[in-house]
Amino acid sequence: MEVLMNMRIALLLLSVCSETVFCFSHGKVEVACGDMTPQHDSDPSTKHPPFNIIADKSQFSPGDEIKVTLSMASSEGKHYFKGFLIEARNAGDLNEIVGSFKLISPGISQLLKCDNKEGSAVSHTSDSHKTEVQVIWVAPSDSPSSVQFLVTVARGYKEFWVKIPGPGVPQNGAAPPPQTTFGGSIGAQTTQTTTSTILSRSFTSEGCGGSKSCLRDPEGCDPQNDTACHFLSFSALGSSVTFELSGPAEGYVSFALSQDKWMGNDDVYLCIRDTDRVDIKAAYVFGRTHPIISSQNILKGIAWRLSDGVIQCSFRRDIHLPPENLNRFDLDQMYYLFMAHGRAEDGRTHRHDHQPLISTYRAAITGPLEDLTGSRSPLLIKYHGAFMLIAWTSTVSAGVIMARYFKPDWPERNILGQKVWFQLHRMLMTITVLLTLVGFVLPFMYRGGWSKRAGIHPYLGCVVMALAVIQPVMALFRPAPDASRRYIFNWMHFGTGRVAQVVAVVTIFLGIHQQALSLPAPWSTGVLAFLVVWFVLADLVLDVHRRGFLPIGKYLKNVKIYTEHINSDDKEEVVFVPDENETYSVESCFKNIVLAIYLCGNLGFLTTLLWSIRAV
């Protein structure tokens, strides 16, 4: 059952991830109907397209059907293509989509709804290798005098051709449209390119807070000397701002300007490693989706550097941009700064490897220069981790020890009419349940719902929450101590508590390395392991003592104390035999010492973990 659950979770995560990456291997590319340009974060190829586009008729009448064939033109290089988009346009107005299509090979092609017209375009169904595809175009009753077939073809994520002109077909009796060659007046969008230079040396933290503002992780690091340093700096000069970005990454480093501490509707800038060079691009994020690369060139003075696995790039951007740059933020405002890094493949960025570093407060991009601080863990998640750690590694363990080993102690003392051990046990367990309840709610408040990328951790957390609630409910209906079925309650209470404690510890081990918290490894795992072992050792010592294998008072009955007379060789033997009360007092003292040592060690380990949560 657990294996099936994990498989379902993996499939769900895979489906979510596939929908957030704009490579559209499924062919649902209605977003590209207008300009026919794939959202591939790179420019289309300017090489001559190695494809043939053929129509089986040279003229048509309204209602006629024309078979259009897209195929490879030669066997040089890759003899296949993966994705395609076929449309028919009015040759007199290439912005007007004309007619509809029928499928010949529905296994590799599908109809799309473009310009609110059903079946007005055809695309691929998968990224499988193809050498030919055929479709049927149906001329509408209000056909223009001539139609122009246009095709976009992708052979890979960075290798694609946009609006390849196919044959132009006139109506019967109409003049044929002018033939257009690839790269001519077909209306394909062109992108200006900016030459980049290679940085001669690494960035430095010198001047942070003085001549430039900086955001660094770890705090105070210097990218010139520390290859693990994630570094962002910016400074205004005249009408533009210069940015420097550096960090260790396999594929890309990036930063974003945001109005809040939530990913979405952000102004993003990426430095993407492409083999032995770096591409620097501006992008925008709508919601929790993959960045959409801007088609307009707004960056100046681009420079980059690759060294020891570190990606560095710098550029300038105008403080104010023309109105057509709708998704770019003006730089004379205050924003939260996000820094992220991750993998990239063929120029395509994947989801960031770790939680982004987010500045503690909004920074004025063109305002006073500051040395900023930030955190990779949201405050709500920090409290979640702290509450769960305190509850399931400290209060619950102390409550268990109190109930198991201290019932005989303080027999003549009561607190509010109940025995001391019971009141302490109930107080500690009540604190555990309250901390668990508050800690359980916090991630849902942060995520706004269920976390889809946390693996099995949230499922185990729900189990712990349920067991934590069951325990006090069960205790409310417990039978009297002398009832014949009291043993049933005792075993159920003991078993449920132990299962809850074990599952909680496993959940915490999984949680301390979740992306939203991610405590430093491996030492945080080691400290947590020591914390668990420390409780097991204390529990073992007290259990051995309770079972009579470690009876401290027994040995004191047989102690022989020798005192030596001064100035005499004679020795006087004194036998000290304490009474039962004294023996009991020694036994109780031993347990108190073990408890005190355990609590001190527990507090030390717990404080270390809480400090690490604060530091991330």
C-alpha positions in Angstrom: 0.0 0.0 0.0 2.8 2.4 0.9 4.6 1.7 -2.4 1.4 2.4 -4.3 0.9 5.6 -2.4 4.5 6.7 -3.2 3.9 5.9 -6.9 0.8 8.0 -7.0 2.6 10.9 -5.3 5.4 10.6 -7.9 3.0 10.5 -10.8 1.1 13.5 -9.4 4.3 15.5 -9.0 5.4 14.5 -12.5 2.2 15.8 -13.9 2.4 19.1 -12.0 6.0 19.6 -13.1 5.2 18.9 -16.7 2.4 21.5 -16.7 4.7 24.2 -15.4 7.4 23.8 -18.1 6.6 25.6 -21.3 8.1 23.0 -23.7 4.6 21.8 -24.6 5.7 18.3 -25.5 1.9 17.5 -25.4 1.3 19.9 -28.3 -1.4 22.0 -26.6 0.2 25.2 -27.9 -2.9 27.5 -28.3 -0.7 30.2 -26.5 1.4 30.3 -29.6 -1.4 30.5 -32.2 -0.7 34.2 -32.9 3.0 34.5 -33.4 3.6 30.7 -33.8 6.6 31.1 -31.6 7.4 28.3 -29.0 8.0 29.4 -25.4 11.5 27.9 -25.5 13.5 30.6 -23.8 15.7 31.0 -26.9 15.7 32.5 -30.4 14.5 30.6 -33.5 17.1 29.3 -35.8 18.2 31.4 -38.8 19.5 28.5 -40.8 17.6 27.4 -43.8 14.9 25.0 -42.6 15.5 21.4 -43.8 11.8 20.7 -44.4 9.5 20.4 -47.3 5.9 21.8 -47.2 3.8 20.6 -50.1 0.1 21.1 -51.1 -1.6 18.7 -53.4 -3.5 21.4 -55.2 -2.4 24.6 -56.9 -5.9 26.2 -56.8 -9.0 25.8 -54.8 -12.7 26.7 -54.5 -14.7 27.2 -51.2 -15.4 23.8 -49.7 -12.5 22.1 -51.3 -10.0 20.0 -49.4 -6.2 20.4 -49.8 -3.8 17.8 -48.4 -0.7 19.5 -46.8 2.4 17.5 -46.2 5.3 18.4 -43.9 8.4 16.2 -44.3 12.2 16.2 -44.0 14.0 17.7 -46.9 17.3 15.9 -46.7 19.1 13.3 -44.6 21.9 15.6 -43.4 22.2 15.9 -39.7 19.1 15.0 -37.6 16.6 13.3 -39.9 13.6 14.0 -37.7 11.5 16.7 -36.1 9.6 16.6 -32.8 7.0 19.4 -32.7 5.1 21.3 -35.3 2.3 23.9 -35.7 0.5 24.2 -39.1 -1.8 27.1 -39.9 -3.4 28.6 -43.0 -3.4 32.4 -43.2 -5.0 34.9 -45.5 -2.2 35.7 -48.0 -3.4 39.3 -48.1 -3.4 39.6 -44.3 -1.1 37.2 -42.6 -2.7 37.9 -39.2 -6.0 36.3 -40.2 -6.3 32.5 -39.7 -8.4 30.9 -42.4 -10.3 27.6 -42.7 -10.1 24.4 -40.7 -8.2 21.1 -40.7 -9.0 17.4 -40.6 -6.5 14.8 -39.3 -5.0 12.0 -41.3 -2.8 10.7 -38.6 -4.5 11.3 -35.2 -1.8 9.4 -33.4 0.8 12.1 -34.0 -1.3 15.2 -34.7 -4.2 17.0 -33.1 -6.5 19.9 -33.8 -6.3 23.2 -32.0 -8.7 26.1 -31.4 -7.0 29.3 -32.6 -8.6 32.7 -33.0 -11.8 31.2 -31.5 -12.1 28.8 -34.5 -12.3 25.1 -33.9 -9.8 23.0 -35.8 -8.0 26.1 -37.2 -4.5 24.7 -36.6 -2.8 21.4 -36.2 0.0 20.4 -33.8 1.9 17.4 -32.5 0.7 15.1 -29.7 4.1 14.1 -28.3 7.8 14.8 -28.7 8.4 11.5 -30.5 10.6 11.6 -33.6 8.7 12.3 -36.9 9.8 12.4 -40.5 6.5 13.3 -42.1 3.0 14.5 -41.2 -0.1 15.0 -43.4 -3.2 17.0 -42.7 -6.3 18.1 -44.7 -7.2 21.8 -45.0 -10.9 22.6 -45.7 -11.5 25.9 -47.5 -14.3 27.9 -45.8 -17.2 29.5 -47.7 -15.8 33.0 -47.2 -12.3 32.1 -48.3 -10.0 34.9 -49.3 -8.5 35.1 -52.8 -5.4 33.3 -51.7 -4.1 31.4 -48.6 -0.6 31.0 -47.3 0.3 27.9 -45.3 2.7 28.6 -42.4 4.6 26.0 -40.3 6.6 26.2 -37.1 8.8 23.1 -36.6 10.9 22.1 -33.5 13.7 19.5 -33.6 14.7 20.3 -30.0 14.3 22.8 -27.2 16.8 25.2 -28.7 16.5 24.2 -32.4 13.3 25.4 -34.0 12.1 27.4 -37.0 9.2 29.8 -36.8 6.6 30.6 -39.6 8.3 28.6 -42.4 6.3 29.6 -45.5 4.6 26.8 -47.3 2.9 27.1 -50.7 0.6 30.0 -51.4 -2.6 28.6 -53.0 -5.1 31.0 -54.8 -8.8 30.5 -55.5 -9.7 29.5 -59.0 -9.3 32.4 -61.3 -7.4 34.6 -58.8 -3.8 35.7 -59.2 -1.3 33.6 -57.3 0.1 35.2 -54.1 3.7 36.4 -54.2 6.1 33.6 -53.1 7.8 34.3 -49.8 11.1 32.7 -48.8 12.1 31.9 -45.2 13.3 35.0 -43.4 11.5 37.3 -45.9 8.3 39.3 -45.3 6.4 36.5 -43.7 6.1 38.4 -40.5 8.1 36.3 -38.2 9.1 38.1 -35.1 12.8 39.1 -34.9 14.7 39.6 -31.8 17.6 42.0 -31.4 20.7 40.5 -30.0 23.2 42.1 -27.8 26.9 41.1 -27.8 28.3 40.0 -24.5 31.8 40.1 -23.1 33.6 37.8 -20.7 34.4 39.2 -17.2 38.1 39.4 -16.5 37.8 38.8 -12.8 35.4 37.6 -10.1 32.9 39.9 -8.3 33.8 41.0 -4.8 31.9 42.0 -1.7 34.1 45.0 -1.2 31.9 48.1 -1.1 28.8 46.3 0.1 26.7 48.9 1.9 29.0 51.7 0.7 29.2 51.8 -3.0 26.6 49.2 -3.8 23.8 47.3 -2.1 24.3 43.5 -1.6 22.4 40.4 -0.7 24.5 37.4 0.2 24.1 33.8 1.4 25.8 32.8 3.6 25.6 36.2 5.3 28.9 38.2 4.8 30.4 35.9 2.2 32.7 37.1 -0.6 32.3 35.6 -4.1 35.9 36.4 -4.8 37.1 33.9 -2.2 34.1 31.6 -1.5 32.8 29.5 -4.4 29.7 28.6 -2.2 28.7 32.3 -2.0 25.4 33.3 -3.6 25.8 37.0 -4.3 23.7 39.8 -5.7 24.7 43.5 -5.9 23.1 46.5 -7.5 23.9 50.2 -7.8 22.3 53.1 -9.7 24.3 55.4 -12.0 22.4 58.0 -14.0 19.3 56.6 -15.6 20.2 52.9 -15.2 21.1 50.3 -12.5 24.0 47.8 -12.7 23.4 44.3 -11.4 26.0 41.7 -10.5 24.8 38.1 -9.9 27.0 35.1 -8.8 26.5 31.7 -7.4 27.4 28.0 -7.7 24.9 26.2 -9.9 24.8 23.4 -12.5 22.5 25.3 -14.9 21.4 28.8 -13.9 21.4 31.6 -11.3 18.6 34.1 -11.1 17.0 36.9 -9.1 13.6 38.5 -9.1 11.9 41.7 -8.0 8.7 41.0 -6.2 6.0 43.0 -4.5 5.6 40.4 -1.8 7.3 37.3 -0.4 5.3 34.9 -2.6 6.4 33.6 -6.0 4.2 35.0 -8.8 3.9 38.2 -10.9 7.6 38.9 -10.5 10.2 40.6 -12.7 12.9 37.9 -13.2 16.4 37.9 -14.6 18.3 34.7 -15.4 21.9 33.8 -16.2 21.7 30.4 -17.9 24.7 28.3 -18.6 24.9 27.0 -22.1 27.9 24.7 -22.4 30.8 27.1 -22.2 28.9 30.4 -22.3 26.2 32.2 -20.3 22.9 33.5 -21.7 21.5 36.5 -19.8 17.7 37.0 -20.2 14.9 38.9 -18.7 11.7 37.0 -17.9 8.4 37.3 -16.0 6.6 34.8 -13.8 2.8 34.5 -13.7 1.9 32.6 -10.5 3.9 29.6 -9.5 4.9 28.8 -13.1 8.0 28.6 -15.3 9.4 32.0 -16.2 8.3 33.4 -19.6 11.3 34.8 -21.4 10.9 38.4 -22.7 11.1 38.8 -26.4 12.3 42.4 -26.1 15.9 43.2 -25.4 16.1 45.5 -22.4 19.5 44.6 -21.0 22.8 46.4 -21.7 26.4 46.0 -21.0 26.1 42.2 -20.7 29.1 40.3 -19.3 29.6 36.9 -17.8 32.1 34.4 -16.3 32.3 30.7 -15.7 34.8 29.4 -13.1 34.9 26.4 -10.6 31.3 25.7 -11.1 30.3 29.3 -10.4 28.1 31.3 -12.8 28.6 35.1 -12.8 26.9 37.7 -14.9 26.4 41.4 -14.9 24.2 43.8 -16.9 22.6 47.3 -16.8 18.9 48.0 -17.1 17.2 51.4 -17.5 15.3 52.5 -14.4 12.2 53.4 -16.5 11.2 51.4 -19.6 8.8 52.2 -22.5 5.1 51.4 -21.9 5.2 48.4 -24.1 7.3 46.6 -21.5 4.2 45.7 -19.4 5.8 43.1 -17.2 8.9 45.0 -16.2 9.0 46.9 -13.0 10.4 50.4 -12.6 13.5 50.4 -10.6 12.8 53.5 -8.5 10.5 51.5 -6.2 11.0 49.1 -3.3 10.8 45.4 -3.8 11.6 42.1 -2.1 14.6 40.4 -3.7 14.5 36.7 -4.6 17.7 34.7 -5.4 17.4 31.2 -6.8 19.5 28.6 -8.7 19.0 25.3 -10.3 19.6 23.0 -13.3 19.3 23.8 -17.0 19.2 21.5 -20.0 19.8 22.7 -23.5 19.1 26.3 -22.3 15.8 25.3 -20.6 15.7 26.0 -16.9 14.2 23.6 -14.4 12.6 24.3 -11.0 15.1 25.8 -8.5 17.0 23.2 -6.4 16.5 25.0 -3.1 14.1 27.4 -1.6 14.9 30.9 -2.9 16.7 33.4 -0.7 14.3 36.2 0.1 15.4 39.5 1.5 14.1 40.3 5.0 12.4 43.4 3.9 11.7 45.5 0.7 14.8 47.2 -0.7 14.9 50.5 -2.5 16.8 49.6 -5.8 17.8 53.2 -6.4 17.7 54.2 -2.7 20.2 54.2 0.1 23.0 51.5 -0.3 22.6 48.6 2.1 24.1 45.3 3.1 20.9 43.3 3.0 20.0 40.1 4.8 17.6 37.3 3.8 16.4 33.8 4.5 15.6 30.7 2.5 12.9 29.6 5.0 9.6 31.4 5.5 8.9 32.4 9.0 5.7 30.2 9.3 7.7 27.2 8.3 10.4 28.0 10.8 7.8 28.1 13.6 6.3 24.9 12.3 9.7 23.2 12.6 10.4 24.7 16.0 7.0 23.7 17.5 7.3 20.1 16.2 10.8 19.7 17.5 9.9 21.0 21.0 6.8 18.9 21.1 8.1 15.5 19.9 11.7 15.6 21.1 11.3 17.4 24.4 7.9 17.7 26.1 6.6 14.3 25.0 9.7 12.5 26.1 9.7 14.2 29.5 6.0 13.3 29.9 6.7 9.7 29.0 9.5 9.4 31.5 7.4 11.0 34.2 4.5 8.5 33.7 6.7 5.4 33.4 9.2 5.9 36.2 8.0 8.5 38.7 4.6 7.1 39.9 6.0 6.0 43.3 7.7 9.3 43.9 6.2 12.1 46.0 3.5 9.8 47.5 2.4 12.3 50.1 2.2 15.3 47.8 -0.6 16.4 45.5 -1.1 19.2 43.0 -4.8 20.3 42.7 -6.0 17.1 44.2 -4.0 14.8 41.9 -0.7 13.1 42.3 2.4 15.0 41.3 3.5 12.6 38.5 0.1 12.7 36.9 -0.3 16.4 36.9 3.2 16.8 35.4 2.5 14.1 32.8 -0.8 15.7 31.9 0.7 19.2 31.6 3.6 18.0 29.4 1.3 16.0 27.1 -1.2 18.9 26.8 1.7 21.2 25.8 2.7 18.5 23.2 -0.8 18.4 21.7 -1.2 22.2 21.6 2.2 22.7 19.9 1.4 19.9 17.4 -1.9 21.5 16.6 -0.4 24.9 16.0 2.5 23.5 14.1 0.2 21.4 12.0 -1.8 24.4 10.8 1.2 26.7 9.9 2.3 24.9 6.6 -1.3 25.0 5.4 -1.4 28.8 6.1 1.8 29.3 4.2 1.0 27.1 1.2 -2.6 28.0 1.1 -3.5 24.3 0.8 -1.8 20.9 0.5 1.9 20.8 -0.4 2.4 18.8 -3.6 6.2 18.7 -3.4 6.9 17.6 0.1 6.8 13.8 -0.5 5.5 11.6 2.3 6.2 14.2 5.0 2.7 15.8 5.1 1.0 12.4 5.1 3.0 11.3 8.1 2.3 14.6 9.7 -1.4 14.0 9.4 -1.0 10.6 11.1 0.9 12.2 14.0 -1.8 14.9 14.4 -4.5 12.2 14.4 -2.7 10.1 17.0 -1.9 13.2 19.1 -5.7 14.0 19.3 -6.7 10.4 20.0 -4.5 10.1 23.1 -6.2 12.7 25.3 -9.6 11.7 24.0 -8.8 8.1 25.0 -7.6 9.3 28.4 -11.0 11.1 29.0 -12.8 7.7 28.8 -10.3 5.6 30.7 -11.7 3.2 33.3 -11.0 3.3 37.0 -7.5 2.1 38.1 -9.1 -1.0 39.7 -11.4 -1.8 36.8 -11.1 -5.3 35.3 -10.5 -3.9 31.8 -8.1 -1.2 32.8 -5.2 -3.2 31.2 -6.9 -2.7 27.8 -6.7 1.1 28.2 -3.1 0.9 29.5 -1.9 -1.1 26.5 -3.8 1.1 24.0 -2.6 4.3 25.6 1.0 3.0 25.7 0.9 1.6 22.1 -0.7 4.7 20.6 1.7 7.0 22.3 4.7 4.9 21.2 3.5 4.8 17.6 2.9 8.5 17.6 6.3 9.2 19.0 8.1 7.0 16.4 6.1 8.3 13.5 6.7 11.9 14.7 10.5 11.4 14.9 10.5 9.9 11.3 8.5 12.8 10.1 10.9 15.3 11.7 13.9 13.5 10.1 12.2 14.0 6.7 11.1 17.5 7.5 14.5 19.1 8.4 15.6 18.7 4.8 12.4 19.8 3.1 13.1 22.6 0.6 11.1 25.1 2.6 13.4 24.5 5.7 16.5 22.6 4.6 18.7 22.6 7.7 22.4 22.3 7.1 23.4 18.7 6.3 24.7 16.4 7.5 25.3 17.8 11.0 21.7 18.7 11.6 20.7 15.1 10.9 23.5 14.0 13.4 22.3 16.3 16.1 18.7 15.1 15.7 19.9 11.5 15.8 21.9 12.2 19.0 18.7 13.8 20.5 16.8 10.5 19.8 19.6 8.3 21.1 19.8 10.4 24.2 16.2 9.7 25.1 16.6 6.0 24.3 19.6 5.8 26.6 17.8 7.6 29.5 14.7 5.4 29.0 16.9 2.3 29.0 18.8 3.2 32.2 15.6 4.0 34.0 13.9 0.9 32.8 16.8 -1.3 33.8 16.8 0.4 37.2 13.0 -0.1 37.6 13.3 -3.9 36.9 15.8 -4.3 39.7 18.9 -4.9 37.6 20.4 -1.6 38.9 19.3 -1.4 42.6 21.5 1.4 44.0 20.1 1.1 47.5 20.9 -2.6 47.8 24.6 -2.0 47.6 24.6 0.6 50.4 23.3 -2.1 52.9 26.5 -4.0 52.6 28.9 -1.1 52.6 31.7 -1.4 55.2 33.2 1.9 56.2 36.6 1.7 57.8 37.9 4.5 59.9 41.5 4.6 61.1 42.3 5.6 64.6 44.9 8.3 64.7 48.3 7.1 66.0 47.2 3.5 66.1 47.5 0.5 63.8 44.1 -0.9 64.9 41.2 -0.5 62.6 37.6 -0.3 63.7 34.9 -1.8 61.5 31.6 0.0 61.3 28.7 -1.7 59.4 26.2 0.8 58.1 22.7 -0.6 57.3 20.2 2.0 56.3 16.5 1.5 56.8 13.9 1.0 54.0 13.1 4.7 53.9 16.7 5.6 53.3 17.0 3.0 50.6 13.9 4.4 48.8 15.4 7.9 49.1 18.6 6.7 47.4 16.6 5.1 44.6 14.5 8.2 44.1 17.6 10.4 44.1 19.2 8.2 41.4 16.2 8.7 39.2 16.2 12.4 39.7 19.9 12.6 38.8 19.2 10.6 35.6 16.2 12.8 34.8 18.3 16.0 35.4 21.2 14.8 33.2 18.7 13.8 30.4 16.9 17.2 30.5 20.2 19.1 30.4 21.4 17.1 27.4 18.0 17.3 25.7 17.9 21.0 26.1 21.4 21.3 24.6 20.6 19.3 21.5 17.2 21.0 21.1 18.8 24.5 21.4 21.3 23.6 18.7 18.5 22.6 16.3 16.4 25.6 17.1 19.4 27.9 16.5 20.0 26.2 13.1 16.3 26.8 12.2 16.7 30.5 13.1 19.8 30.7 11.0 18.5 29.4 7.7 
